[in-house]
Amino acid sequence: MRHGGIEMLANALELINIRRAKQQDLTGIVDIWLAGVLSGFGISPPPTENALRFFAEKLDLQTEIFGIWVAVREDNIVGWQGLYPCRNNPIEALTVAESSTYVSPTTRAKGVGRTLLLFAQEHAMRVQLRELRGNIATTNTASLRLVDSLGWSKVGTLPRARNDSLEFFFYAYAVPSDRKCHSRFEPIGTTVDRAQPRQRAGSSQLS
Ligand SMILES: CC(C)(COP(=O)(O)OP(=O)(O)OC[C@H]1O[C@@H](n2cnc3c(N)ncnc32)[C@H](O)[C@@H]1OP(=O)(O)O)[C@@H](O)C(=O)NCCC(=O)NCCS
């Protein structure tokens, strides 16, 4: 049996619930993001108010396709998964998403990140996204192992911009159109609440 994966989740995780994030989750989401900035980007976190403003807006702009989901264990947010719009033309705007996975430092390496990304891949298939994308620092071993094991492709290395201290790989995941998705089933030990976000005027809905 390979190390990690679904079997590990069944053994290592207590029950976690994955649900849509709400504005009340803002502080939990930002705390986890701030704690992951160094490993994700190799820089010190920006001022907390900036992060709060940024994620509050993301929470407000959720649609059926795009948004943030939190992994909750015993009423505590232990990680979150974002899927954000990243293309600006009518063909790709609703079919390509940028993926972002963050797990609280005290909960890492217990399968929560894998469960969240599996959830995102399943969601992507359900809402007919065609592709997920992500930039991952070449030093971010946990993140690289995660995407490498879940069917993502390394497309290339991004050119370093300005004062970047880290180099980044560009990764993409082609969402299967049928039930062959890696994330076809939910890991044992996970419950998923598929409650939809409220509809905003002018927001995009596929189904
Ligand atoms: C990257 C991250 C989301 C992974 O979540 P996690 O819950 O810790 O990871 P999992 O337990 O699901 O394990 C996923 C894989 O990473 C490996 N892994 C986990 N922690 C690791 C570590 N510290 N060093 C090396 N590998 C590690 C696991 O062994 C597993 O790989 P395997 O299946 O080949 O065994 C999490 O570490 C995190 O939040 N990091 C900081 C934020 C960040 O960098 N996010 C990504 C931005 S692109």
The ligand as an ORCA input file, in Angstrom:
! r2SCAN-3c Opt
* xyz 0 1
  C       0.757     22.021      1.607
  C      -0.286     21.636      2.653
  C      -1.645     22.226      2.255
  C      -0.417     20.100      2.688
  O      -1.437     19.737      3.604
  P      -1.178     18.603      4.718
  O      -2.465     18.321      5.375
  O      -0.054     19.045      5.573
  O      -0.676     17.392      3.806
  P      -1.173     15.884      3.790
  O      -1.075     15.306      5.147
  O      -2.490     15.807      3.112
  O      -0.030     15.205      2.897
  C       0.102     15.491      1.507
  C       1.463     14.991      1.043
  O       2.478     15.867      1.537
  C       3.418     15.121      2.306
  N       3.839     15.987      3.395
  C       3.061     16.549      4.352
  N       3.817     17.327      5.133
  C       5.075     17.239      4.667
  C       6.302     17.823      5.064
  N       6.384     18.664      6.109
  N       7.416     17.527      4.345
  C       7.348     16.710      3.279
  N       6.202     16.118      2.850
  C       5.092     16.387      3.550
  C       2.659     13.904      2.773
  O       3.533     12.858      3.102
  C       1.821     13.613      1.568
  O       2.612     13.023      0.536
  P       2.553     11.462      0.204
  O       1.140     11.148     -0.173
  O       3.508     11.322     -0.920
  O       2.960     10.788      1.478
  C       0.111     22.138      4.060
  O       1.361     21.593      4.404
  C       0.142     23.637      4.210
  O      -0.863     24.241      4.563
  N       1.315     24.252      3.968
  C       1.442     25.707      4.108
  C       0.629     26.465      3.086
  C       1.031     26.117      1.680
  O       2.191     26.066      1.351
  N       0.000     25.894      0.845
  C       0.181     25.605     -0.542
  C       0.437     26.865     -1.290
  S       0.769     26.462     -3.010
*
